[in-house]
Amino acid sequence: MAAKVLVVEDDPAARRLVSFALEQDGYEVLTASNGLEGLAKAQTERPEILVLDVMLPGLDGFEVCRRLRADTETAGVLVLMLSAKAQESDKTTGLKMGADDYLAKPADPLEVAARVKTLLQQKAAGPVQISSGAGSGG
Amino acid sequence: MQSSKGTILVVDDEESVRNIVARKLRSDGYDCELASNGREAVETAARQHFDLVLTDVKMPGMSGIEVLSQMVADHPDTGVVMITAMADAHTAVEAMKLGAYDYVTKPFDLETLGLRIEKALERRKLLQENKDYRLLLSEQALRESKQQYSTLVNCLADAVITSRGVITWCNDRVEEIFGYTRDELIGQNGSFFLPEPVDPADFTRYVYTATEDGKHLAGETRAQKKDGSIIHVEFSISRIPETDPPEFITVARDITERKEAEEALREVDRLKAEFVANTSHELRTPLQGIMGSTKLMLAGKVTDPETQREFLTIIDKQSERLTELINDLLDVSRMESGRFNIEKEPTSLVDVVHDAVMELDNLAAETAIEIREDVPPQLPEVEADPKRMKQVVINLLSNAIKFSDEGGQITVSARAKDEEVLISVADQGSGIPEEAIPHLFQRFYQVDGSSTRSSGGSGLGLYISGQIVEAHGGRIRVESKLGEGSTFSFAVPRPASLPSAPQG
């Protein structure tokens, strides 16, 4: 079954191109054009992963991420930040706010799709490793 | 009474020698006193001043050498001539070493003695003059040095304060820097100037320790003036060598201006860095569209001709946006370095407004927005740069389109007033929150914090517009109500109202 990806991006061009690349890879793509809409869709649609812009009207991406992590219902969702804020300090802020990965604009949409794939694979593999480790120990 | 050639004390245990010598000296014009032993000589010399003591070496009790030592110690101005036995050269040498002027050996003839005495007195006189002269010189040098010191200390741009636990003196500059008079400061502890209270004993101990072994205590601190204001001070405290209790000299300089200049420079640096960071992400947003489309097409992911056309249109629009952004950045750079020029000429704002509306008609049509022109054809001309005026109108119209709903209406109007022509751009859009209004004309300010500008803005448009209008001697204003729309207006002075223009 195709994983659900939510693209939260206010720039129509970036939203369209990232969505296009993800759809090509077979994901089910949802979009939101501001932070509040993104947060609402993350809660109702339960995507596996968000591609989240930072500079958004209203709630910015950092705040969206923080709120996702604070809510037990959405705390486990993967977040890939994609931002024109390209300084090292911005990346640090993003990771502190709970992002799983941070990509600076301009980014190749194919790389965005590849990172989405990697994050989903890591998440799928992660808990198995821990439980198998515990299993062999006991 | 004839004035004496000098006073001489003759010391000898032999009465006959004393008397012969005394007679000779008195006949030569000297005042003479006699002593028959060392102790008597010392006692007499203590009561009365002598220019010269002529003493026998070999005497019972106190010897002549002992008399000599006593005289050198107690009466250095009195010369001493020894009378020694012929065979006792050793004693003579010792006496000379101890400070005797001369010696005569027994037996002596009276003429020789007279000459020796005369020479000794002459030497004493020269020595005395020499000493007086040296004293005079050193007093003069001291006086000059003191004058140099006080001139130096008072013409310094720095405050100079001497202290010994408390302030003992300060130069004139102290009052200029700190506002306190010398009298107000003398007796205060050095911690007096510090804005936060410090225990005077702790302060003194601290200074004492920090200046041990010839070290200077130097640094910067904040200080409080008499009027309560805070200044920045650079200071150096030194202990004056060999003073006990220790005495200190403090030199302090007001560096408030320098500090403020440094602070202003840091602020400029901070603004520059912020500008570069802002520019960086303003450039990245359109680049995302260009790069995204290009990468996808080059990777062969876009096979459908319609999507190809869609992505090429993205590249086209974002390239235009990037170009516009670069032009805006160049304008801002010129404005901030003072190289921004406007070229004024008689300008019809009727044409300016019409050209601007024509240019944005297509963009407005995309979202079915209507732009109405309400400009009287007889509008008087103004002295303005027509290109820059058009840039302002286009900026205001672009913003109006950006914040208008689909199917909305925008009105550009112009009105001639007595002293100026007023241009307004009114929309029926979402309006601007009150707290955002003061920031609207700052560069890179975004009302909603977003990076998207559907009309291709840069975050610099209103800043640039404000600068252009100001350069024309006008002003730009905004009125807005949330949910009802915004009206941006600017006024350009009419030539008649310009101060230098003739009244017509």
Interface residues (C-beta under 8 A of the other chain):
Chain A: D10 D11 P12 A13 A14 R16 L17 V18 F20 A21 Q24 N34 D53 M55 L56 P57 G58 D60 S83 A84 K85 A86 Q87 A104 K105 P106 A107 D108 P109 L110
Chain B: A277 S280 H281 E282 R284 T285 L287 Q288 G289 I290 M291 G292 S293 K295 L296 A299 K301 V302 T307 E310 F311 I314 K317 Q318 D448 G449 S450 S451 T452 S454
